Amino acid sequence: MKHLPSLNGSILTLFILEFFLSAGNLNGQSNTKTITIPDGIKKFPVQNVSWDLLASWISKDKIPFSFKCDDHPSAELLKKVSDNPRVYTAMNGTLLVTYELKEYPQNGCIEWVVKIKNTGSTDSPIISDLLALDLDIPLFSKEIQPKVYHSFGNTGGDGSRIDLFLYSFTSLLKGKSVQLSNPGGGKTFNWLPFFNLEIGNRGIIGALGWAGRWMINIDRSRQDTVCLRAGMECLHTVLRPGEEIRTPSILLMAWEGDRNEGHNRLRRHILENHIPRYDGQLVTDLMSVPTWGSLKAENHLKLIETIKRERLPYNCYWIDADWYGPPYEGDEYWSPKSKWYTNVGDWRVNTMVYPNGIKPISDAAHKAGMKFLFYYEPERAFKTTPLVTGHPEWFFRREPDKFRMFNFGIPEARKWMTDFISGQIREFGIDVYRQDGNFGLANSWADEDTPDRVGMSEVRYVEGLNEFWDELRRRFPDLILDIIQRLDLETISRGVDLSRADYSLDPLADPTGGQVSLDGIAHWIPITGTTNMGVRPGDTYHLLSDFSPSLGLPIFPVSSDKPVITSAPDDYPWDWHRKVMELHKKASPFFRGDYYPLLKSSTSPDDWSAMQFHRTDLNAGMVMFFRRPQSPFTNAVFPLHGLSADSNYLIGIDGDLPKTVKGSELMDKGLQVTAELPRTANIIFYNKVMK
């Protein structure tokens, strides 16, 4: 009998073709603690969090941020303002430093932003090395090896992109450091701005919010200390009289017991305090039918009629890029010949494709019971478009690849863009505003800065972009913002991301990438979306690999380098399409629950992938599993988490009659699943049997 080692001492047994994943310790500490952190925070009781540990890390006298002014460290300069323990002065009272702290005692979490204002009558000295997070974490034992858990961004780490959002860890040996960053200043390509520092059976989770260039550095230069540093990548500036700047926002959350429980506490906190709400309810998960913007109006209307005729339960109709610009007729799907990028910034409707405008399409979608999603990319424009030639002063000077980048840091420019897009939202009947951003702005910001104002273009841009999004929500309280692939803490607080990576746009993309990305991102963010643009009708494995809270599922391919159809063929598998849509509708609510990876994340075609989502409030959940193409194993046993040991659970396995299993058996012995064929995917639902 040949044994292959797996996770946590479990065994893959080739002879009997099954494997078992041993359960870890899932019981976090539940003592009630009362502490004070940091200076000025009132005392409060908190359960399920090691607040004494957090208090030792952020002590009463510790200020968890830093900067230099005139090359002097802030620790030497800051003086408290007596009537407010979170307000400081520096430089003889000419700098006002405000530490804006939010406390979430029910979640064991604190968040903050630091603001610095020049209250003097002349320019301030140079402010530099501004760190929104500057904190030393002492190691309570020299024997424990700390680890930093993290996830790649939406392009992965090795260039293949199959490892996008891959969740992994780095052992923090003495002298070693981990650097997470977003050097391009736009989409979170390289890394997600989240980390989990594990020190034995306890740790601290951190997150950063900033729609620009950011860095997180976790360093163990000393044997007994881990240093946490985070903020903008570069700031070296004077402040004009009356001028104020702010740092990226920081989140810290302590945990004890099981690392996954720490991740789930973060997920719950983000759901409660960051994911956008509408009339008090979390943003709706969307099952969208994506289309390319150059699809002719008559074909849009035919597609909507097809959706109605075939009783497909979509709740959103999606028009992506290439609806704009001067009149021209191109391919009705994305192709290398598309002019979507050379017309970007010219937000006039292409009247050759939409002779009667956009409103007839949105009216038809609304009549069919769907929201209407519409694409923009307001941050750049081709250099010959009317907006650039008419208002060149509203754009950064740099021209990357014949484009100009719109400057949201200019109030006049921002107001024009806000008014213009608001007008189209009203005129077109838009329910979901989709914002893309295909160029990083780091070089544009750098070219605009002067030596004594390095970083200021970025600060004003990020502030302006946030204000643009916030104003759209103020004007249209029901408007959903779909902000593409910017997954920092502040941006996910304003909008959802319905296509977290472009990976699935490729019809030939390996479905493994979808499995890896769901696992990697689910450790941190509970609500995102994917878009299966290269749909393969009848391929359940391919589609389930892209399942996420929101899903874009076209009926015919939206992107291709070869001619494609623009309507469903006569032999289209409608029954399959309806079945997978109903499956997603059933699965969607569970993505908001606690997440438990059942196997270590891997990109290997020889492995399985498995994950559990559990809703404590519903006493129910689901298990997703995938047998990849080259895996020799046909059976698996997965111990489940979050269940009540004394309760019975009804397990629904596709093709079999539901059965009742004791919670203790599911947690100790595990859930047995079978995949007779390679390239098999399935979802098993369970719910507690109520007495």
C-alpha positions as CSV (number, residue, x, y, z in Angstrom):
1,M,0.0,0.0,0.0
2,K,1.5,3.3,-1.1
3,H,0.9,6.4,1.1
4,L,1.3,10.0,0.1
5,P,1.6,12.6,2.9
6,S,-1.1,15.3,3.0
7,L,-2.1,18.0,5.4
8,N,-1.9,17.9,9.2
9,G,-0.8,14.2,9.3
10,S,-3.6,13.0,7.1
11,I,-3.0,10.3,4.5
12,L,-3.7,10.0,0.8
13,T,-4.1,6.3,0.2
14,L,-3.6,5.4,-3.4
15,F,-4.7,1.7,-2.9
16,I,-8.2,2.5,-1.6
17,L,-8.3,5.8,-3.4
18,E,-9.5,8.0,-0.5
19,F,-7.9,10.5,1.8
20,F,-8.7,12.0,5.2
21,L,-8.0,15.5,6.4
22,S,-7.5,15.6,10.2
23,A,-9.4,18.3,12.1
24,G,-7.5,21.1,13.7
25,N,-8.3,22.9,17.0
26,L,-11.3,25.1,16.2
27,N,-12.1,26.1,19.8
28,G,-10.9,29.7,20.3
29,Q,-10.7,31.2,23.8
30,S,-14.0,32.5,25.1
31,N,-13.0,34.4,28.2
32,T,-14.6,37.8,28.8
33,K,-11.9,40.4,29.1
34,T,-12.1,44.1,30.0
35,I,-9.1,46.3,29.0
36,T,-8.2,49.8,27.8
37,I,-6.6,50.3,24.4
38,P,-4.9,52.5,23.4
39,D,-4.9,55.8,25.3
40,G,-8.3,57.4,25.5
41,I,-10.4,54.3,24.6
42,K,-13.1,53.5,27.1
43,K,-13.1,50.2,28.8
44,F,-15.5,47.6,27.5
45,P,-16.0,43.9,27.9
46,V,-15.4,41.7,24.8
47,Q,-15.9,38.0,24.4
48,N,-14.0,35.5,22.2
49,V,-10.9,37.8,21.7
50,S,-7.7,37.9,23.7
51,W,-7.9,41.6,24.5
52,D,-5.2,41.3,27.1
53,L,-2.9,40.2,24.3
54,L,-4.0,43.2,22.1
55,A,-3.5,45.5,25.1
56,S,0.1,44.3,25.5
57,W,0.7,45.0,21.8
58,I,-0.9,48.5,21.8
59,S,-0.3,49.7,25.3
60,K,-1.7,52.9,26.8
61,D,1.4,54.9,26.0
62,K,2.1,53.5,22.5
63,I,1.2,55.6,19.5
64,P,0.7,53.1,16.6
65,F,1.8,55.4,13.8
66,S,4.8,57.5,13.0
67,F,6.3,60.1,10.7
68,K,9.2,62.5,10.5
69,C,9.1,66.3,10.3
70,D,12.2,68.1,9.4
71,D,14.0,64.7,9.9
72,H,12.9,64.5,13.5
73,P,10.9,61.4,14.5
74,S,7.3,62.1,15.6
75,A,7.9,60.3,18.9
76,E,10.0,63.3,19.9
77,L,7.6,65.9,18.6
78,L,4.1,64.9,19.5
79,K,2.4,66.6,22.5
80,K,-1.1,65.7,23.7
81,V,-3.9,68.2,23.6
82,S,-5.3,68.0,27.1
83,D,-9.0,67.9,26.2
84,N,-8.7,65.2,23.6
85,P,-6.4,62.2,24.1
86,R,-6.3,61.4,20.4
87,V,-5.2,64.9,19.2
88,Y,-1.6,66.0,19.2
89,T,0.4,69.0,18.2
90,A,4.0,69.2,16.9
91,M,6.5,71.8,15.7
92,N,5.5,74.4,18.3
93,G,1.8,73.9,17.8
94,T,1.9,74.5,14.0
95,L,1.0,70.9,13.1
96,L,-2.2,69.3,14.4
97,V,-2.2,65.5,14.3
98,T,-5.5,63.7,14.7
99,Y,-5.7,60.0,15.4
100,E,-9.2,59.1,14.3
101,L,-10.0,55.8,16.0
102,K,-13.0,53.5,15.6
103,E,-13.5,50.7,18.1
104,Y,-15.6,47.6,17.4
105,P,-15.7,45.8,20.8
106,Q,-18.2,43.2,19.6
107,N,-15.6,42.1,17.0
108,G,-12.4,42.6,18.9
109,C,-11.2,45.1,16.3
110,I,-9.9,48.6,16.0
111,E,-9.4,50.8,13.0
112,W,-7.9,54.2,12.5
113,V,-6.8,57.0,10.1
114,V,-4.2,59.7,10.9
115,K,-4.6,63.3,9.7
116,I,-1.9,66.0,9.8
117,K,-2.8,69.6,9.3
118,N,-0.6,72.7,9.0
119,T,-2.2,75.3,11.3
120,G,0.6,77.8,10.8
121,S,0.9,80.7,8.5
122,T,3.9,79.4,6.4
123,D,4.8,76.1,4.7
124,S,5.6,73.3,7.1
125,P,9.0,71.6,7.2
126,I,9.2,68.4,5.1
127,I,7.0,65.6,6.4
128,S,8.3,62.2,5.4
129,D,8.3,58.5,6.3
130,L,4.6,58.7,7.2
131,L,3.5,55.3,8.5
132,A,-0.2,54.8,9.3
133,L,0.9,51.6,11.1
134,D,4.2,51.5,13.1
135,L,4.0,48.8,15.8
136,D,6.4,46.3,17.4
137,I,4.9,43.0,18.4
138,P,6.9,41.2,21.1
139,L,7.2,37.4,20.7
140,F,6.2,35.7,24.0
141,S,8.5,32.7,23.3
142,K,11.7,32.3,21.4
143,E,10.7,28.8,20.6
144,I,7.7,29.8,18.5
145,Q,8.3,30.4,14.8
146,P,6.0,33.2,13.6
147,K,4.3,32.9,10.2
148,V,2.8,35.6,8.0
149,Y,-0.2,34.4,5.9
150,H,-1.1,36.4,2.8
151,S,-2.7,36.2,-0.6
152,F,-1.5,37.2,-4.0
153,G,-3.4,39.8,-6.0
154,N,-5.5,39.3,-9.1
155,T,-2.6,38.5,-11.4
156,G,-0.9,35.9,-9.2
157,G,2.7,35.6,-8.3
158,D,4.4,33.6,-11.0
159,G,3.0,35.1,-14.2
160,S,0.9,32.1,-15.1
161,R,-2.1,33.7,-13.3
162,I,-3.4,30.3,-12.3
163,D,-2.2,31.2,-8.7
164,L,-4.2,34.4,-8.5
165,F,-5.1,35.1,-4.9
166,L,-3.2,32.0,-3.8
167,Y,-3.3,31.9,0.0
168,S,0.0,30.9,1.5
169,F,2.5,31.8,4.3
170,T,6.0,32.9,4.8
171,S,8.0,31.7,7.9
172,L,9.4,34.8,9.6
173,L,12.9,33.6,10.4
174,K,15.2,36.0,12.3
175,G,16.4,38.7,9.8
176,K,13.6,37.9,7.3
177,S,10.8,40.3,6.3
178,V,7.7,40.1,4.2
179,Q,6.8,43.0,1.9
180,L,3.3,43.4,0.4
181,S,2.7,46.3,-1.9
182,N,0.8,47.8,-4.8
183,P,3.4,49.8,-6.8
184,G,1.1,50.6,-9.7
185,G,-1.3,52.5,-7.6
186,G,-4.5,51.1,-9.3
187,K,-5.9,47.6,-9.2
188,T,-4.5,45.2,-6.5
189,F,-2.4,43.3,-8.9
190,N,0.4,42.0,-6.8
191,W,-1.0,41.4,-3.3
192,L,-4.1,41.8,-1.3
193,P,-3.6,44.4,1.5
194,F,-4.4,41.9,4.2
195,F,-2.1,39.8,6.4
196,N,-2.4,37.4,9.4
197,L,0.6,37.2,11.7
198,E,0.4,33.9,13.5
199,I,2.5,33.4,16.7
200,G,1.8,30.0,18.0
201,N,-2.0,29.7,18.8
202,R,-2.5,33.5,18.6
203,G,-2.0,36.2,16.2
204,I,-3.0,39.6,14.7
205,I,-4.8,40.3,11.4
206,G,-4.1,43.5,9.6
207,A,-5.7,45.3,6.7
208,L,-5.1,48.5,4.8
209,G,-7.5,50.8,2.9
210,W,-6.0,53.0,0.2
211,A,-6.9,53.3,-3.6
212,G,-3.3,54.2,-4.5
213,R,0.2,53.0,-3.8
214,W,0.6,51.2,-0.5
215,M,3.0,49.0,1.3
216,I,2.9,46.6,4.2
217,N,6.1,45.4,5.7
218,I,6.4,42.7,8.4
219,D,10.0,42.5,9.7
220,R,11.8,40.3,12.1
221,S,15.2,42.0,12.3
222,R,15.3,41.3,16.0
223,Q,14.9,37.8,17.5
224,D,12.2,38.7,20.0
225,T,10.1,41.2,18.0
226,V,8.1,41.5,14.8
227,C,7.8,45.0,13.4
228,L,4.6,45.9,11.6
229,R,4.8,48.9,9.2
230,A,2.2,50.1,6.7
231,G,1.2,53.2,4.7
232,M,1.8,55.0,1.5
233,E,4.8,53.8,-0.5
234,C,6.3,57.3,-0.6
235,L,5.5,60.7,1.0
236,H,8.0,63.6,1.2
237,T,6.2,66.9,1.3
238,V,5.6,70.3,2.8
239,L,2.1,71.3,3.8
240,R,0.8,74.6,2.7
241,P,-0.8,76.8,5.4
242,G,-4.2,75.3,6.3
243,E,-3.5,72.2,4.2
244,E,-4.3,68.7,5.6
245,I,-3.3,65.2,4.5
246,R,-4.5,61.8,5.7
247,T,-3.0,58.3,5.8
248,P,-4.4,55.1,4.5
249,S,-6.8,53.5,7.0
250,I,-5.6,50.6,9.2
251,L,-7.5,47.7,10.7
252,L,-6.0,45.4,13.4
253,M,-7.8,42.4,15.0
254,A,-6.3,40.0,17.6
255,W,-7.2,36.4,17.8
256,E,-6.5,33.3,20.0
257,G,-7.0,29.7,19.3
258,D,-7.5,28.7,15.7
259,R,-6.2,30.8,12.8
260,N,-9.3,30.1,10.7
261,E,-11.5,31.5,13.5
262,G,-9.4,34.7,13.3
263,H,-10.1,34.9,9.5
264,N,-13.8,34.3,10.1
265,R,-14.0,37.0,12.7
266,L,-12.5,39.3,10.1
267,R,-15.1,38.2,7.5
268,R,-17.9,38.9,10.0
269,H,-16.5,42.3,10.8
270,I,-16.3,43.2,7.2
271,L,-19.8,42.1,6.5
272,E,-21.1,44.0,9.5
273,N,-19.1,47.2,9.0
274,H,-17.8,47.5,5.5
275,I,-19.8,45.8,2.8
276,P,-22.2,48.4,1.3
277,R,-25.8,48.3,2.6
278,Y,-29.1,49.4,1.0
279,D,-32.0,50.3,3.3
280,G,-30.0,48.4,6.0
281,Q,-29.6,45.3,4.0
282,L,-26.4,44.0,2.5
283,V,-25.9,44.5,-1.2
284,T,-27.7,41.9,-3.3
285,D,-25.8,39.1,-4.9
286,L,-26.1,39.4,-8.6
287,M,-26.6,36.6,-11.2
288,S,-25.8,38.6,-14.4
289,V,-25.8,37.9,-18.1
290,P,-22.7,39.8,-19.4
291,T,-22.6,41.2,-22.9
292,W,-20.1,43.1,-24.9
293,G,-20.9,46.8,-25.5
294,S,-20.7,46.6,-29.3
295,L,-23.4,44.0,-29.4
296,K,-26.1,45.6,-31.6
297,A,-29.2,46.9,-29.9
298,E,-31.5,44.5,-31.7
299,N,-29.4,41.6,-30.4
300,H,-29.6,42.8,-26.9
301,L,-33.4,42.9,-27.1
302,K,-33.4,39.4,-28.6
303,L,-31.3,38.1,-25.8
304,I,-33.6,39.6,-23.2
305,E,-36.5,37.9,-24.9
306,T,-34.6,34.6,-24.9
307,I,-34.0,35.0,-21.1
308,K,-37.7,35.5,-20.5
309,R,-38.7,32.6,-22.8
310,E,-36.3,30.1,-21.3
311,R,-37.2,31.2,-17.7
312,L,-33.6,31.9,-16.8
313,P,-33.5,33.5,-13.3
314,Y,-31.0,36.3,-14.0
315,N,-31.4,39.4,-11.8
316,C,-29.0,41.7,-13.7
317,Y,-28.3,42.5,-17.4
318,W,-24.7,43.6,-18.0
319,I,-23.3,45.8,-20.8
320,D,-19.6,46.0,-20.7
321,A,-17.0,48.1,-22.6
322,D,-17.2,49.3,-26.2
323,W,-20.7,50.9,-26.2
324,Y,-19.2,54.4,-26.6
325,G,-17.4,56.6,-29.1
326,P,-18.0,57.8,-32.7
327,P,-20.3,55.7,-34.9
328,Y,-18.6,52.5,-36.0
329,E,-19.6,48.9,-36.4
330,G,-17.2,46.2,-35.2
331,D,-17.3,42.7,-33.8
332,E,-20.2,42.1,-31.3
333,Y,-17.8,40.6,-28.8
334,W,-14.4,41.4,-27.5
335,S,-11.7,40.7,-30.1
336,P,-8.3,42.0,-31.1
337,K,-10.0,44.3,-33.6
338,S,-12.2,45.9,-31.0
339,K,-11.8,49.7,-30.6
340,W,-13.0,49.7,-27.0
341,Y,-9.6,51.1,-25.8
342,T,-9.0,53.7,-28.4
343,N,-12.5,55.2,-27.8
344,V,-12.2,55.1,-24.0
345,G,-12.9,58.5,-22.6
346,D,-15.4,59.4,-25.3
347,W,-18.6,58.6,-23.4
348,R,-21.0,59.4,-26.3
349,V,-23.2,56.5,-27.3
350,N,-22.1,54.7,-30.5
351,T,-25.3,55.5,-32.5
352,M,-24.5,52.9,-35.2
353,V,-24.8,50.2,-32.5
354,Y,-27.5,51.9,-30.5
355,P,-29.5,54.1,-32.9
356,N,-32.2,54.7,-30.3
357,G,-29.8,55.1,-27.4
358,I,-29.4,52.9,-24.3
359,K,-32.7,53.4,-22.6
360,P,-34.7,50.8,-24.7
361,I,-32.2,48.1,-23.5
362,S,-32.5,49.1,-19.8
363,D,-36.3,49.4,-20.1
364,A,-36.5,45.8,-21.5
365,A,-34.2,44.5,-18.8
366,H,-36.2,46.2,-16.1
367,K,-39.4,44.8,-17.5
368,A,-37.9,41.3,-17.4
369,G,-37.1,41.8,-13.7
370,M,-33.4,42.5,-14.0
371,K,-31.2,45.3,-12.8
372,F,-29.2,47.1,-15.5
373,L,-25.3,47.2,-15.2
374,F,-23.3,49.6,-17.4
375,Y,-19.6,50.0,-17.9
376,Y,-17.3,53.1,-17.5
377,E,-13.6,53.7,-17.2
378,P,-13.4,57.4,-16.2
379,E,-9.8,57.4,-15.0
380,R,-8.3,57.4,-18.5
381,A,-9.0,58.7,-22.0
382,F,-7.4,58.2,-25.4
383,K,-5.5,61.4,-26.2
384,T,-7.6,62.4,-29.2
385,T,-11.0,62.1,-27.5
386,P,-13.1,65.3,-27.1
387,L,-12.7,65.5,-23.3
388,V,-8.9,65.5,-23.6
389,T,-8.7,68.0,-26.4
390,G,-11.3,70.2,-24.8
391,H,-9.9,70.1,-21.2
392,P,-6.3,69.0,-21.3
393,E,-5.8,70.7,-17.9
394,W,-8.0,68.1,-16.3
395,F,-5.5,65.3,-17.1
396,F,-2.1,64.4,-15.9
397,R,0.7,65.4,-18.2
398,R,2.1,61.9,-18.8
399,E,0.8,59.9,-21.8
400,P,1.1,56.2,-21.2
401,D,0.5,54.4,-24.6
402,K,-1.3,57.4,-26.1
403,F,-3.6,57.7,-23.1
404,R,-4.1,60.6,-20.6
405,M,-5.1,59.9,-17.0
406,F,-8.0,61.9,-15.7
407,N,-7.2,63.8,-12.5
408,F,-9.9,63.3,-9.8
409,G,-7.8,65.4,-7.5
410,I,-8.9,68.6,-9.4
411,P,-12.3,69.6,-7.9
412,E,-13.5,71.2,-11.1
413,A,-12.7,68.1,-13.1
414,R,-14.2,65.8,-10.5
415,K,-17.4,67.8,-10.5
416,W,-17.7,67.7,-14.2
417,M,-17.2,63.9,-14.3
418,T,-19.7,63.4,-11.4
419,D,-22.3,65.5,-13.1
420,F,-21.8,63.9,-16.5
421,I,-22.0,60.3,-15.3
422,S,-24.9,61.2,-13.0
423,G,-26.8,62.5,-16.0
424,Q,-26.2,59.2,-17.9
425,I,-27.2,57.2,-14.9
426,R,-30.6,59.0,-15.0
427,E,-30.9,59.0,-18.7
428,F,-29.9,55.4,-19.3
429,G,-31.7,53.9,-16.3
430,I,-28.5,52.4,-14.7
431,D,-28.8,50.4,-11.5
432,V,-25.2,49.1,-11.3
433,Y,-22.3,51.5,-12.1
434,R,-19.3,49.5,-13.3
435,Q,-15.9,51.2,-13.1
436,D,-12.8,49.7,-14.6
437,G,-9.3,51.0,-14.3
438,N,-6.8,49.4,-16.8
439,F,-3.8,51.6,-16.0
440,G,-2.0,52.2,-12.8
441,L,-1.4,55.9,-12.0
442,A,1.8,55.7,-10.1
443,N,4.0,57.2,-12.9
444,S,1.4,59.9,-13.6
445,W,1.4,61.0,-10.0
446,A,5.2,60.9,-9.8
447,D,5.5,63.1,-12.9
448,E,3.2,65.7,-11.4
449,D,5.0,66.0,-8.1
450,T,7.8,68.5,-7.4
451,P,10.7,67.5,-5.1
452,D,9.1,69.1,-2.1
453,R,5.6,67.7,-2.8
454,V,6.3,64.0,-3.4
455,G,3.1,62.0,-2.9
456,M,0.7,64.9,-2.8
457,S,-0.7,64.2,-6.3
458,E,-1.6,60.7,-5.1
459,V,-3.1,61.9,-1.8
460,R,-5.4,64.4,-3.6
461,Y,-6.3,61.9,-6.3
462,V,-7.3,59.1,-3.8
463,E,-9.3,61.6,-1.8
464,G,-11.0,62.8,-4.9
465,L,-11.8,59.4,-6.2
466,N,-13.3,58.4,-2.9
467,E,-15.4,61.6,-3.0
468,F,-16.6,60.8,-6.6
469,W,-17.8,57.4,-5.5
470,D,-19.4,58.8,-2.3
471,E,-21.2,61.5,-4.2
472,L,-22.7,59.0,-6.7
473,R,-24.1,57.1,-3.7
474,R,-25.5,60.3,-2.2
475,R,-27.2,61.2,-5.4
476,F,-28.4,57.7,-6.1
477,P,-28.9,55.8,-2.8
478,D,-29.9,52.6,-4.5
479,L,-27.0,52.6,-7.0
480,I,-24.6,49.6,-6.7
481,L,-21.0,50.4,-7.4
482,D,-19.1,47.7,-9.1
483,I,-15.5,48.8,-8.7
484,I,-13.3,46.3,-10.5
485,Q,-10.3,44.6,-8.9
486,R,-9.6,47.2,-6.2
487,L,-9.7,45.1,-3.1
488,D,-8.4,47.4,-0.4
489,L,-10.4,48.0,2.7
490,E,-11.8,51.4,1.8
491,T,-12.8,50.5,-1.7
492,I,-14.7,47.3,-0.7
493,S,-16.5,49.6,1.8
494,R,-17.9,51.6,-1.2
495,G,-18.6,49.0,-3.8
496,V,-18.5,45.3,-4.7
497,D,-16.2,43.7,-7.3
498,L,-18.2,41.6,-9.7
499,S,-15.1,40.4,-11.6
500,R,-12.3,40.0,-9.2
501,A,-9.8,39.0,-11.9
502,D,-9.6,39.0,-15.7
503,Y,-8.4,35.4,-15.6
504,S,-11.8,33.9,-16.4
505,L,-12.2,36.1,-19.5
506,D,-10.0,33.8,-21.4
507,P,-12.1,30.9,-22.8
508,L,-9.0,28.6,-22.4
509,A,-8.3,29.5,-18.8
510,D,-7.6,26.6,-16.5
511,P,-10.6,26.2,-14.1
512,T,-8.1,25.5,-11.3
513,G,-7.4,29.3,-11.2
514,G,-11.0,29.9,-10.2
515,Q,-10.8,27.4,-7.4
516,V,-7.6,28.9,-6.1
517,S,-8.9,32.4,-6.2
518,L,-12.1,31.6,-4.3
519,D,-10.1,30.0,-1.5
520,G,-7.5,32.8,-1.4
521,I,-9.9,35.7,-1.4
522,A,-12.4,34.0,1.0
523,H,-9.9,34.1,3.8
524,W,-10.3,37.9,3.9
525,I,-13.3,39.2,1.9
526,P,-16.8,37.6,2.1
527,I,-18.4,39.2,-1.0
528,T,-16.9,39.4,-4.5
529,G,-17.9,38.2,-8.0
530,T,-16.5,36.3,-11.0
531,T,-17.4,36.4,-14.6
532,N,-17.3,33.3,-16.7
533,M,-16.9,35.2,-20.0
534,G,-15.6,32.2,-21.9
535,V,-18.6,30.1,-21.2
536,R,-18.5,26.4,-22.2
537,P,-22.2,25.2,-22.3
538,G,-22.6,21.9,-20.5
539,D,-19.2,22.1,-18.7
540,T,-20.3,22.0,-15.0
541,Y,-16.7,21.6,-13.7
542,H,-15.6,24.7,-15.5
543,L,-18.6,26.8,-14.3
544,L,-18.6,25.6,-10.7
545,S,-14.9,26.5,-10.5
546,D,-15.9,30.1,-11.0
547,F,-18.8,30.1,-8.5
548,S,-18.7,33.0,-6.0
549,P,-21.3,35.2,-4.3
550,S,-22.1,37.0,-7.5
551,L,-21.6,35.4,-10.9
552,G,-21.6,36.6,-14.5
553,L,-22.8,33.8,-16.8
554,P,-23.2,34.6,-20.5
555,I,-25.2,32.5,-22.9
556,F,-22.6,32.9,-25.6
557,P,-18.9,33.9,-25.4
558,V,-18.3,37.5,-24.8
559,S,-14.6,37.4,-25.6
560,S,-12.7,35.5,-28.3
561,D,-9.9,35.8,-30.8
562,K,-12.1,34.0,-33.3
563,P,-15.6,34.7,-34.7
564,V,-18.4,33.7,-32.3
565,I,-22.1,33.6,-32.4
566,T,-24.2,36.4,-31.0
567,S,-27.2,34.3,-30.1
568,A,-27.7,30.8,-28.6
569,P,-27.6,27.9,-31.1
570,D,-30.7,25.7,-31.6
571,D,-29.1,22.8,-29.6
572,Y,-28.2,25.0,-26.6
573,P,-28.5,23.0,-23.3
574,W,-31.1,25.1,-21.7
575,D,-31.9,22.5,-19.0
576,W,-28.3,22.5,-17.9
577,H,-28.2,26.3,-17.9
578,R,-31.3,26.5,-15.7
579,K,-29.9,23.8,-13.4
580,V,-26.6,25.5,-12.7
581,M,-28.3,28.9,-12.2
582,E,-30.6,27.4,-9.6
583,L,-27.6,25.7,-8.0
584,H,-25.9,29.1,-7.7
585,K,-29.0,30.7,-6.3
586,K,-29.1,28.0,-3.6
587,A,-25.3,28.4,-2.9
588,S,-25.1,32.1,-3.0
589,P,-26.2,32.9,0.6
590,F,-23.7,30.5,2.1
591,F,-20.7,32.5,0.7
592,R,-21.5,35.1,3.3
593,G,-21.0,32.6,6.2
594,D,-17.8,31.4,7.9
595,Y,-15.2,29.9,5.6
596,Y,-13.2,26.8,6.3
597,P,-10.6,25.5,3.8
598,L,-10.8,21.7,3.8
599,L,-7.5,21.2,1.9
600,K,-4.4,23.3,1.5
601,S,-4.6,25.6,-1.5
602,S,-2.7,24.2,-4.5
603,T,-2.4,24.8,-8.2
604,S,-1.5,21.2,-9.0
605,P,-3.7,19.3,-11.5
606,D,-3.1,16.1,-9.4
607,D,-4.9,17.5,-6.3
608,W,-8.4,18.0,-5.1
609,S,-9.8,21.3,-3.9
610,A,-12.4,21.5,-1.2
611,M,-14.0,24.2,0.9
612,Q,-16.8,24.7,3.4
613,F,-19.1,27.7,3.9
614,H,-21.2,27.6,7.1
615,R,-24.0,29.9,8.2
616,T,-24.4,29.8,12.0
617,D,-27.5,31.9,11.8
618,L,-29.1,29.5,9.4
619,N,-27.7,26.3,11.0
620,A,-26.8,25.3,7.5
621,G,-24.0,25.4,5.0
622,M,-22.4,23.8,1.9
623,V,-19.3,21.9,0.9
624,M,-17.7,22.5,-2.5
625,F,-15.3,19.9,-3.9
626,F,-13.3,19.5,-7.1
627,R,-11.4,16.4,-8.4
628,R,-8.9,17.9,-10.8
629,P,-8.1,16.3,-14.2
630,Q,-5.0,14.3,-13.2
631,S,-6.0,13.3,-9.6
632,P,-6.0,9.5,-9.2
633,F,-8.2,9.7,-6.0
634,T,-11.9,8.9,-6.3
635,N,-13.0,9.3,-2.6
636,A,-12.5,11.8,0.1
637,V,-13.4,12.3,3.8
638,F,-13.6,15.9,5.1
639,P,-14.2,16.7,8.7
640,L,-16.6,19.7,8.9
641,H,-16.4,22.7,11.2
642,G,-18.9,25.0,13.0
643,L,-21.5,22.3,13.7
644,S,-23.3,21.3,16.9
645,A,-21.9,18.0,18.0
646,D,-25.2,16.9,19.6
647,S,-27.4,17.8,16.6
648,N,-28.4,15.9,13.5
649,Y,-27.8,17.3,10.0
650,L,-29.6,16.5,6.8
651,I,-27.1,16.0,4.1
652,G,-28.1,16.4,0.4
653,I,-25.7,14.8,-2.0
654,D,-26.5,15.2,-5.7
655,G,-28.0,11.9,-7.1
656,D,-28.6,10.3,-3.7
657,L,-31.5,10.5,-1.2
658,P,-30.8,13.0,1.7
659,K,-29.5,11.3,4.8
660,T,-29.3,12.3,8.4
661,V,-25.9,12.4,10.1
662,K,-24.9,13.3,13.7
663,G,-22.9,16.6,14.0
664,S,-20.2,14.9,16.0
665,E,-19.7,12.3,13.2
666,L,-19.4,15.0,10.6
667,M,-16.8,16.8,12.7
668,D,-14.8,13.8,13.9
669,K,-15.1,11.2,11.2
670,G,-15.9,13.5,8.4
671,L,-18.2,13.9,5.4
672,Q,-17.5,11.2,2.8
673,V,-17.7,12.2,-0.9
674,T,-17.1,10.4,-4.2
675,A,-15.9,11.6,-7.6
676,E,-15.7,8.6,-9.9
677,L,-14.3,10.6,-12.8
678,P,-11.5,13.2,-13.1
679,R,-12.6,16.7,-13.6
680,T,-15.6,16.4,-11.4
681,A,-17.2,19.2,-9.2
682,N,-20.1,19.2,-6.9
683,I,-21.8,21.0,-4.0
684,I,-23.2,19.3,-1.0
685,F,-25.7,21.2,1.1
686,Y,-26.6,20.4,4.7
687,N,-28.9,21.8,7.4
688,K,-29.5,21.2,11.0
689,V,-32.6,19.0,11.8
690,M,-34.7,21.1,14.1
691,K,-36.5,19.3,16.9
